[in-house]
Amino acid sequence: MPYFDHNATTPLAPVAREAWLQVSAETWHNPASPYRDGARARIRLDAVRARLAEFIGCAPELLVFTSGATEGANAVLAHWAQSLPAGSRVAINPTEHPCVLESAKKFFGDRLLWLPVTRAGLVEHAVVKTFFEKHRVAAVIVLAANNETGVLQPWAEIARTCALAGVEYFCDAAQWLGKLPAAGLGGAGWVIGAAHKFGGPKGTGFLKIPVGAESFRAQLGGAQQRGFRGGTEDLAGASAMVAALTDAEQKKVFQESERLRWRGQFEQTVRSIVPGVTVIAAEAERLWNTVSLLMPHTENHRWVTRLDKLGFQVSTGSACATAKEGSSHVLAAMGYAPAEAKRVIRVSSGWETTEAEWNALALALSGLESEFRADNGNVIKI
Protein backbone atom coordinates (compact mmCIF):
# COMPACT_ATOMS: atom_id res chain seq x y z
CA MET A 1 0.00 0.00 0.00
CA PRO A 2 1.60 3.34 -1.07
CA TYR A 3 2.32 5.29 2.12
CA PHE A 4 2.11 9.08 1.76
CA ASP A 5 2.14 10.14 5.42
CA HIS A 6 5.86 10.24 6.18
CA ASN A 7 5.57 13.63 7.92
CA ALA A 8 3.52 11.89 10.62
CA THR A 9 5.99 9.04 11.07
CA THR A 10 8.31 6.90 8.98
CA PRO A 11 8.90 3.16 8.82
CA LEU A 12 11.89 1.98 10.81
CA ALA A 13 14.94 2.00 8.53
CA PRO A 14 16.76 -1.35 8.20
CA VAL A 15 20.00 0.23 9.44
CA ALA A 16 18.20 1.58 12.51
CA ARG A 17 16.68 -1.80 13.28
CA GLU A 18 20.07 -3.50 12.94
CA ALA A 19 21.76 -0.93 15.18
CA TRP A 20 19.07 -1.27 17.84
CA LEU A 21 19.27 -5.07 17.87
CA GLN A 22 23.07 -5.11 17.95
CA VAL A 23 23.38 -2.63 20.79
CA SER A 24 20.57 -4.30 22.74
CA ALA A 25 22.40 -7.61 22.46
CA GLU A 26 25.97 -6.46 22.99
CA THR A 27 25.89 -3.23 25.03
CA TRP A 28 22.73 -3.33 27.08
CA HIS A 29 24.48 -2.30 30.29
CA ASN A 30 23.93 0.98 32.13
CA PRO A 31 26.45 3.56 30.83
CA ALA A 32 26.81 4.90 34.38
CA SER A 33 27.88 1.57 35.89
CA PRO A 34 31.47 1.42 37.20
CA TYR A 35 32.56 -1.94 35.74
CA ARG A 36 34.02 -2.59 32.29
CA ASP A 37 30.76 -3.39 30.49
CA GLY A 38 29.29 -0.17 31.82
CA ALA A 39 32.36 1.69 30.59
CA ARG A 40 31.95 0.11 27.15
CA ALA A 41 28.36 1.30 27.05
CA ARG A 42 29.46 4.80 28.03
CA ILE A 43 32.15 4.84 25.33
CA ARG A 44 29.61 3.73 22.75
CA LEU A 45 27.13 6.40 23.87
CA ASP A 46 29.82 9.07 23.59
CA ALA A 47 30.65 7.86 20.07
CA VAL A 48 27.00 8.07 19.03
CA ARG A 49 26.73 11.60 20.42
CA ALA A 50 29.93 12.63 18.64
CA ARG A 51 28.60 11.24 15.35
CA LEU A 52 25.39 13.26 15.69
CA ALA A 53 27.45 16.36 16.53
CA GLU A 54 29.41 15.93 13.29
CA PHE A 55 26.25 16.08 11.20
CA ILE A 56 24.70 19.17 12.75
CA GLY A 57 27.97 20.94 13.48
CA CYS A 58 28.30 21.46 17.21
CA ALA A 59 30.29 20.26 20.21
CA PRO A 60 29.10 16.83 21.42
CA GLU A 61 28.61 18.09 24.98
CA LEU A 62 25.81 20.38 23.72
CA LEU A 63 23.63 17.42 22.69
CA VAL A 64 21.05 15.88 24.99
CA PHE A 65 19.25 12.66 24.05
CA THR A 66 15.51 12.90 24.75
CA SER A 67 12.29 10.99 24.14
CA GLY A 68 11.46 13.17 21.14
CA ALA A 69 10.61 16.67 19.91
CA THR A 70 7.70 17.16 22.30
CA GLU A 71 9.87 16.63 25.36
CA GLY A 72 12.47 18.95 23.89
CA ALA A 73 9.96 21.72 23.21
CA ASN A 74 8.50 21.54 26.71
CA ALA A 75 11.96 21.54 28.25
CA VAL A 76 13.19 24.57 26.31
CA LEU A 77 10.11 26.69 27.01
CA ALA A 78 10.10 25.72 30.69
CA HIS A 79 13.78 26.69 30.92
CA TRP A 80 13.15 30.03 29.25
CA ALA A 81 10.30 30.75 31.66
CA GLN A 82 12.79 30.38 34.52
CA SER A 83 15.92 31.85 32.98
CA LEU A 84 14.80 34.82 30.86
CA PRO A 85 14.39 38.19 32.58
CA ALA A 86 11.01 38.77 34.22
CA GLY A 87 8.40 40.00 31.77
CA SER A 88 10.38 38.88 28.73
CA ARG A 89 8.47 38.65 25.47
CA VAL A 90 8.92 35.89 22.88
CA ALA A 91 8.35 36.28 19.15
CA ILE A 92 6.87 33.12 17.65
CA ASN A 93 5.91 31.85 14.24
CA PRO A 94 2.16 31.00 14.30
CA THR A 95 2.64 27.91 12.08
CA GLU A 96 4.78 26.03 14.61
CA HIS A 97 4.06 22.40 15.47
CA PRO A 98 1.51 21.95 18.29
CA CYS A 99 4.19 20.69 20.69
CA VAL A 100 5.94 24.06 20.43
CA LEU A 101 2.81 26.23 20.30
CA GLU A 102 1.17 24.65 23.34
CA SER A 103 4.36 24.87 25.39
CA ALA A 104 4.85 28.51 24.43
CA LYS A 105 1.26 29.39 25.34
CA LYS A 106 1.56 27.65 28.70
CA PHE A 107 4.76 29.34 29.77
CA PHE A 108 4.45 32.78 28.14
CA GLY A 109 0.73 33.35 27.45
CA ASP A 110 0.04 36.98 26.55
CA ARG A 111 3.75 37.69 26.42
CA LEU A 112 3.93 35.97 23.02
CA LEU A 113 4.32 38.18 19.96
CA TRP A 114 3.00 36.52 16.82
CA LEU A 115 5.27 36.94 13.82
CA PRO A 116 3.37 37.76 10.60
CA VAL A 117 3.58 35.22 7.79
CA THR A 118 3.00 35.50 4.06
CA ARG A 119 0.14 33.77 2.25
CA ALA A 120 2.59 30.89 1.79
CA GLY A 121 3.25 30.71 5.53
CA LEU A 122 6.76 32.14 5.30
CA VAL A 123 8.35 34.18 8.09
CA GLU A 124 10.46 36.67 6.20
CA HIS A 125 13.88 37.36 7.63
CA ALA A 126 13.39 41.12 7.34
CA VAL A 127 10.29 40.86 9.52
CA VAL A 128 12.28 39.23 12.31
CA LYS A 129 14.85 42.03 12.16
CA THR A 130 12.05 44.60 12.34
CA PHE A 131 10.71 42.92 15.47
CA PHE A 132 14.03 43.51 17.18
CA GLU A 133 13.73 47.21 16.36
CA LYS A 134 10.07 47.70 17.33
CA HIS A 135 9.72 45.28 20.22
CA ARG A 136 11.93 44.20 23.06
CA VAL A 137 12.02 40.46 22.53
CA ALA A 138 14.21 38.06 24.47
CA ALA A 139 13.69 35.04 22.25
CA VAL A 140 12.48 33.95 18.81
CA ILE A 141 10.82 30.68 17.76
CA VAL A 142 10.78 29.72 14.08
CA LEU A 143 10.87 26.13 12.85
CA ALA A 144 12.97 24.87 9.94
CA ALA A 145 10.29 23.14 7.84
CA ASN A 146 6.52 23.02 8.30
CA ASN A 147 4.98 19.62 8.82
CA GLU A 148 1.68 20.44 7.05
CA THR A 149 2.80 22.44 4.01
CA GLY A 150 6.51 21.61 3.76
CA VAL A 151 7.39 25.33 3.61
CA LEU A 152 11.04 25.99 4.44
CA GLN A 153 11.84 28.89 6.75
CA PRO A 154 15.05 30.99 6.59
CA TRP A 155 16.27 29.50 9.86
CA ALA A 156 19.98 30.02 9.16
CA GLU A 157 19.54 33.76 8.57
CA ILE A 158 17.26 34.08 11.60
CA ALA A 159 19.79 32.23 13.74
CA ARG A 160 22.57 34.63 12.71
CA THR A 161 20.41 37.67 13.36
CA CYS A 162 19.42 36.40 16.80
CA ALA A 163 23.02 35.62 17.69
CA LEU A 164 24.16 39.13 16.72
CA ALA A 165 21.34 40.68 18.75
CA GLY A 166 21.93 38.49 21.80
CA VAL A 167 18.45 36.98 21.47
CA GLU A 168 17.65 33.32 22.19
CA TYR A 169 16.57 31.27 19.17
CA PHE A 170 14.66 28.00 19.15
CA CYS A 171 14.36 25.91 15.98
CA ASP A 172 12.20 22.80 15.58
CA ALA A 173 14.11 20.78 12.97
CA ALA A 174 12.01 17.60 13.21
CA GLN A 175 10.80 17.76 9.60
CA TRP A 176 14.10 19.04 8.17
CA LEU A 177 16.35 16.29 9.50
CA GLY A 178 16.80 13.28 7.24
CA LYS A 179 15.24 15.10 4.27
CA LEU A 180 17.75 17.93 3.87
CA PRO A 181 21.38 18.24 5.07
CA ALA A 182 21.71 18.81 8.80
CA ALA A 183 24.86 20.91 8.46
CA GLY A 184 24.55 24.30 10.12
CA LEU A 185 21.82 23.41 12.60
CA GLY A 186 24.42 23.28 15.34
CA GLY A 187 24.66 27.07 15.16
CA ALA A 188 20.92 27.64 15.52
CA GLY A 189 20.66 28.10 19.27
CA TRP A 190 18.18 25.56 20.66
CA VAL A 191 17.31 22.75 18.21
CA ILE A 192 15.03 19.72 18.59
CA GLY A 193 14.72 16.56 16.50
CA ALA A 194 12.70 13.33 16.54
CA ALA A 195 14.11 10.02 15.29
CA HIS A 196 10.83 8.61 13.96
CA LYS A 197 10.61 11.41 11.39
CA PHE A 198 13.62 10.06 9.49
CA GLY A 199 13.60 6.29 9.94
CA GLY A 200 14.59 6.02 13.58
CA PRO A 201 12.57 4.55 16.48
CA LYS A 202 9.68 6.32 18.16
CA GLY A 203 10.34 7.64 21.64
CA THR A 204 13.84 8.85 20.76
CA GLY A 205 15.08 12.32 19.90
CA PHE A 206 17.61 14.95 20.78
CA LEU A 207 17.94 18.53 21.92
CA LYS A 208 20.87 20.76 21.05
CA ILE A 209 21.47 23.46 23.64
CA PRO A 210 23.51 26.62 23.08
CA VAL A 211 26.82 27.42 24.71
CA GLY A 212 26.30 28.98 28.11
CA ALA A 213 23.14 27.08 29.05
CA GLU A 214 24.73 25.24 31.98
CA SER A 215 21.64 25.79 34.15
CA PHE A 216 19.36 23.92 31.74
CA ARG A 217 17.64 20.78 33.08
CA ALA A 218 15.29 18.76 30.90
CA GLN A 219 14.33 16.64 33.89
CA LEU A 220 15.73 16.17 37.36
CA GLY A 221 17.29 12.95 38.53
CA GLY A 222 20.79 11.58 38.35
CA ALA A 223 23.84 13.21 36.81
CA GLN A 224 23.41 11.57 33.40
CA GLN A 225 24.16 13.63 30.29
CA ARG A 226 26.19 16.16 32.30
CA GLY A 227 23.16 16.74 34.49
CA PHE A 228 21.08 18.15 31.62
CA ARG A 229 18.66 15.21 31.70
CA GLY A 230 18.46 12.73 34.54
CA GLY A 231 17.58 9.11 33.81
CA THR A 232 19.37 6.11 32.35
CA GLU A 233 20.23 6.81 28.74
CA ASP A 234 18.58 4.79 25.97
CA LEU A 235 21.76 3.74 24.20
CA ALA A 236 19.99 1.41 21.77
CA GLY A 237 17.48 4.10 20.78
CA ALA A 238 20.15 6.77 20.35
CA SER A 239 22.28 4.36 18.29
CA ALA A 240 19.33 3.54 16.03
CA MET A 241 18.49 7.22 15.59
CA VAL A 242 22.00 8.18 14.57
CA ALA A 243 22.26 5.14 12.29
CA ALA A 244 19.13 6.30 10.46
CA LEU A 245 20.42 9.86 10.19
CA THR A 246 23.81 8.63 8.97
CA ASP A 247 22.07 6.59 6.27
CA ALA A 248 20.05 9.63 5.18
CA GLU A 249 23.03 11.99 5.19
CA GLN A 250 25.33 9.64 3.30
CA LYS A 251 22.94 7.99 0.84
CA LYS A 252 19.73 10.00 0.47
CA VAL A 253 19.78 13.78 0.89
CA PHE A 254 21.72 14.26 -2.35
CA GLN A 255 18.75 12.76 -4.22
CA GLU A 256 16.59 15.78 -3.41
CA SER A 257 16.57 17.22 -6.96
CA GLU A 258 15.13 14.03 -8.45
CA ARG A 259 12.42 13.86 -5.79
CA LEU A 260 11.60 17.53 -6.37
CA ARG A 261 11.03 16.71 -10.03
CA TRP A 262 8.64 13.88 -9.10
CA ARG A 263 6.75 16.20 -6.76
CA GLY A 264 6.54 18.86 -9.45
CA GLN A 265 5.22 16.38 -11.99
CA PHE A 266 2.61 15.19 -9.50
CA GLU A 267 1.41 18.73 -8.83
CA GLN A 268 1.24 19.52 -12.53
CA THR A 269 -0.69 16.33 -13.25
CA VAL A 270 -3.15 16.88 -10.42
CA ARG A 271 -3.80 20.46 -11.54
CA SER A 272 -4.52 19.26 -15.07
CA ILE A 273 -6.85 16.37 -14.23
CA VAL A 274 -8.55 17.51 -11.01
CA PRO A 275 -10.56 20.67 -11.73
CA GLY A 276 -10.59 23.18 -8.89
CA VAL A 277 -7.62 21.83 -6.94
CA THR A 278 -5.11 24.24 -5.37
CA VAL A 279 -1.54 23.46 -4.26
CA ILE A 280 -0.99 25.24 -0.94
CA ALA A 281 2.15 27.44 -0.89
CA ALA A 282 3.00 26.41 -4.45
CA GLU A 283 5.21 29.47 -4.89
CA ALA A 284 7.30 28.82 -1.77
CA GLU A 285 10.41 26.71 -1.33
CA ARG A 286 9.17 23.48 0.24
CA LEU A 287 10.34 20.05 1.30
CA TRP A 288 10.74 17.75 -1.69
CA ASN A 289 8.31 15.24 -0.15
CA THR A 290 5.36 17.42 0.86
CA VAL A 291 2.27 18.56 -1.05
CA SER A 292 -0.72 20.17 0.65
CA LEU A 293 -3.78 20.11 -1.63
CA LEU A 294 -6.97 22.15 -1.27
CA MET A 295 -9.45 19.77 -2.82
CA PRO A 296 -12.80 20.57 -4.47
CA HIS A 297 -16.27 19.24 -3.66
CA THR A 298 -16.05 17.71 -0.21
CA GLU A 299 -14.28 17.67 3.13
CA ASN A 300 -10.82 16.13 3.50
CA HIS A 301 -11.85 13.22 5.71
CA ARG A 302 -13.87 11.78 2.83
CA TRP A 303 -10.91 12.04 0.47
CA VAL A 304 -8.69 10.33 3.04
CA THR A 305 -11.19 7.53 3.65
CA ARG A 306 -11.76 6.81 -0.02
CA LEU A 307 -8.04 6.95 -0.84
CA ASP A 308 -7.40 4.51 2.01
CA LYS A 309 -9.87 2.07 0.47
CA LEU A 310 -8.01 2.43 -2.83
CA GLY A 311 -4.72 1.62 -1.11
CA PHE A 312 -3.25 5.10 -0.59
CA GLN A 313 -2.45 6.47 2.87
CA VAL A 314 -2.56 10.28 3.13
CA SER A 315 -3.58 12.60 5.95
CA THR A 316 -5.56 15.73 6.69
CA GLY A 317 -2.56 17.48 8.24
CA SER A 318 -0.61 17.22 11.47
CA ALA A 319 -1.07 13.88 13.22
CA CYS A 320 -0.72 15.71 16.55
CA ALA A 321 -3.68 17.96 15.74
CA THR A 322 -6.17 15.46 14.28
CA ALA A 323 -7.90 14.88 17.63
CA LYS A 324 -8.59 18.59 18.08
CA GLU A 325 -11.73 20.29 16.93
CA GLY A 326 -11.52 23.10 14.41
CA SER A 327 -9.44 23.72 11.34
CA SER A 328 -5.67 23.74 10.98
CA HIS A 329 -3.94 26.59 12.83
CA VAL A 330 -1.30 26.56 10.10
CA LEU A 331 -3.81 27.22 7.33
CA ALA A 332 -5.63 29.78 9.49
CA ALA A 333 -2.39 31.72 9.96
CA MET A 334 -1.92 31.65 6.18
CA GLY A 335 -5.34 33.21 5.64
CA TYR A 336 -7.40 30.19 4.64
CA ALA A 337 -11.01 30.08 5.79
CA PRO A 338 -12.15 27.17 8.00
CA ALA A 339 -14.32 25.80 5.18
CA GLU A 340 -11.29 25.72 2.89
CA ALA A 341 -9.05 24.15 5.52
CA LYS A 342 -11.52 21.29 5.91
CA ARG A 343 -10.89 20.35 2.27
CA VAL A 344 -7.09 20.15 2.54
CA ILE A 345 -5.20 16.85 2.41
CA ARG A 346 -1.49 16.41 3.02
CA VAL A 347 0.63 14.14 0.88
CA SER A 348 4.11 13.39 2.26
CA SER A 349 6.37 10.83 0.61
CA GLY A 350 9.54 9.08 1.74
CA TRP A 351 12.84 8.15 0.15
CA GLU A 352 11.38 4.76 -0.76
CA THR A 353 8.36 6.27 -2.55
CA THR A 354 8.61 5.69 -6.31
CA GLU A 355 7.72 7.91 -9.24
CA ALA A 356 5.11 5.33 -10.25
CA GLU A 357 3.42 5.67 -6.85
CA TRP A 358 3.22 9.45 -7.25
CA ASN A 359 1.61 8.95 -10.68
CA ALA A 360 -0.82 6.35 -9.35
CA LEU A 361 -1.93 8.71 -6.58
CA ALA A 362 -2.63 11.46 -9.09
CA LEU A 363 -4.83 9.13 -11.13
CA ALA A 364 -6.66 8.02 -7.98
CA LEU A 365 -7.39 11.64 -7.08
CA SER A 366 -8.76 12.22 -10.58
CA GLY A 367 -11.09 9.25 -10.29
CA LEU A 368 -12.39 10.37 -6.91
CA GLU A 369 -12.91 13.92 -8.16
CA SER A 370 -15.24 12.60 -10.85
CA GLU A 371 -17.05 10.46 -8.28
CA PHE A 372 -17.52 13.30 -5.80
CA ARG A 373 -18.57 15.73 -8.51
CA ALA A 374 -21.26 13.32 -9.60
CA ASP A 375 -22.40 12.95 -5.99
CA ASN A 376 -22.54 16.70 -5.39
CA GLY A 377 -23.96 17.63 -8.76
CA ASN A 378 -21.78 20.71 -8.99
CA VAL A 379 -18.21 21.91 -8.49
CA ILE A 380 -17.25 24.15 -5.61
CA LYS A 381 -15.19 26.99 -7.06
CA ILE A 382 -12.20 28.28 -5.18
PEHU-V240033 format. One record per residue. N is the residue number from 0. OMEGA is omega in radians with two decimals (999 if undefined). Layout:
N:OMEGA  N:OMEGA
This chain:
0:-3.14  1:-3.08  2:-3.14  3:3.10  4:-3.09  5:3.11  6:3.05  7:3.06  8:-3.11  9:3.03  10:3.14  11:-3.13  12:3.13  13:-3.13  14:3.11  15:3.11  16:3.14  17:-3.14  18:-3.13  19:-3.12  20:-3.11  21:-3.13  22:3.13  23:-3.13  24:-2.99  25:-3.01  26:-3.08  27:-3.06  28:3.10  29:-3.13  30:-3.13  31:-3.11  32:-3.00  33:-3.09  34:-2.97  35:3.14  36:3.05  37:3.12  38:3.10  39:3.10  40:3.14  41:3.12  42:-3.14  43:3.11  44:3.12  45:3.14  46:3.10  47:3.13  48:3.13  49:3.12  50:3.10  51:3.14  52:3.11  53:-3.08  54:-3.07  55:3.04  56:3.09  57:3.07  58:-3.11  59:-3.08  60:3.11  61:-3.10  62:3.13  63:3.09  64:-3.08  65:3.08  66:3.12  67:-3.07  68:-3.13  69:3.07  70:-3.13  71:-3.14  72:3.12  73:-3.11  74:-3.13  75:-3.10  76:3.08  77:3.12  78:3.11  79:-3.13  80:-3.13  81:-2.97  82:3.14  83:3.12  84:-3.12  85:3.12  86:-3.11  87:3.12  88:-3.10  89:3.07  90:-3.04  91:3.04  92:-3.08  93:3.14  94:3.10  95:3.05  96:-3.13  97:-3.12  98:3.10  99:-3.12  100:-3.09  101:3.09  102:-3.13  103:3.13  104:-3.12  105:-3.00  106:-3.08  107:3.01  108:-3.09  109:3.04  110:3.05  111:3.02  112:-3.04  113:3.12  114:3.08  115:3.09  116:3.09  117:3.10  118:3.11  119:3.14  120:-3.09  121:2.98  122:-3.09  123:-3.09  124:-3.13  125:3.13  126:3.12  127:3.12  128:3.12  129:3.12  130:3.11  131:-3.10  132:-3.06  133:-3.07  134:3.06  135:-3.14  136:3.14  137:-3.07  138:-3.14  139:3.10  140:3.05  141:-3.12  142:3.14  143:-3.12  144:-3.08  145:-3.07  146:-3.12  147:-3.05  148:-3.09  149:-3.09  150:-3.14  151:3.13  152:-3.14  153:-3.01  154:-3.10  155:3.12  156:3.12  157:3.13  158:3.14  159:3.14  160:3.12  161:-3.13  162:-3.14  163:-3.11  164:-3.11  165:-3.11  166:3.11  167:3.10  168:-3.13  169:-3.09  170:3.03  171:-3.09  172:-3.05  173:-3.11  174:-3.14  175:-3.03  176:3.12  177:3.10  178:3.11  179:-3.09  180:-3.11  181:-3.08  182:3.10  183:-3.12  184:3.14  185:3.13  186:-3.04  187:3.06  188:3.10  189:-3.08  190:3.08  191:3.09  192:-3.13  193:-3.03  194:-3.02  195:3.07  196:-3.13  197:3.04  198:3.09  199:-3.11  200:3.03  201:3.12  202:3.14  203:3.11  204:3.10  205:3.05  206:3.05  207:-3.12  208:3.12  209:3.04  210:3.10  211:-3.11  212:-3.07  213:-3.11  214:-3.09  215:3.04  216:3.09  217:3.04  218:-3.10  219:-3.13  220:3.12  221:-3.08  222:-3.12  223:3.11  224:3.10  225:3.13  226:-3.11  227:3.13  228:3.12  229:-3.14  230:3.14  231:-3.08  232:3.08  233:-3.09  234:-3.14  235:3.13  236:3.12  237:3.13  238:3.13  239:3.12  240:-3.10  241:3.06  242:3.12  243:3.13  244:3.09  245:3.13  246:3.14  247:-3.10  248:-3.05  249:-3.00  250:-2.95  251:-2.97  252:3.12  253:3.13  254:-3.06  255:-3.06  256:3.11  257:3.14  258:3.05  259:3.11  260:3.12  261:3.13  262:3.12  263:3.10  264:3.12  265:-3.13  266:3.13  267:-3.14  268:-3.13  269:3.12  270:-3.05  271:-3.05  272:3.08  273:-3.11  274:3.07  275:-3.14  276:3.08  277:3.04  278:-3.13  279:3.10  280:-3.10  281:-3.07  282:-3.07  283:3.01  284:-3.03  285:3.02  286:-3.10  287:-3.01  288:-2.92  289:3.04  290:3.07  291:-3.01  292:2.99  293:-3.00  294:3.08  295:2.89  296:-2.93  297:-3.06  298:-2.99  299:-3.09  300:3.13  301:3.06  302:-3.11  303:-3.12  304:-3.11  305:3.09  306:3.11  307:3.13  308:3.11  309:3.08  310:3.14  311:-3.13  312:3.06  313:-3.11  314:3.08  315:-3.12  316:-3.09  317:3.09  318:-3.14  319:-3.11  320:-3.04  321:-3.12  322:-3.12  323:3.06  324:3.12  325:-3.09  326:-3.11  327:3.08  328:3.11  329:-3.13  330:3.09  331:3.12  332:3.14  333:3.06  334:3.13  335:3.13  336:3.13  337:3.14  338:3.09  339:-3.11  340:-3.14  341:3.10  342:-3.10  343:2.99  344:3.11  345:3.08  346:3.14  347:-3.06  348:3.06  349:3.14  350:-3.10  351:3.14  352:-3.09  353:3.08  354:3.13  355:3.12  356:3.04  357:-3.12  358:3.14  359:3.11  360:3.11  361:3.13  362:3.11  363:3.11  364:3.12  365:3.14  366:3.14  367:3.11  368:3.12  369:3.14  370:-3.12  371:3.12  372:3.11  373:3.13  374:-3.06  375:-3.14  376:3.10  377:-3.13  378:3.06  379:-3.13  380:-3.07  381:999
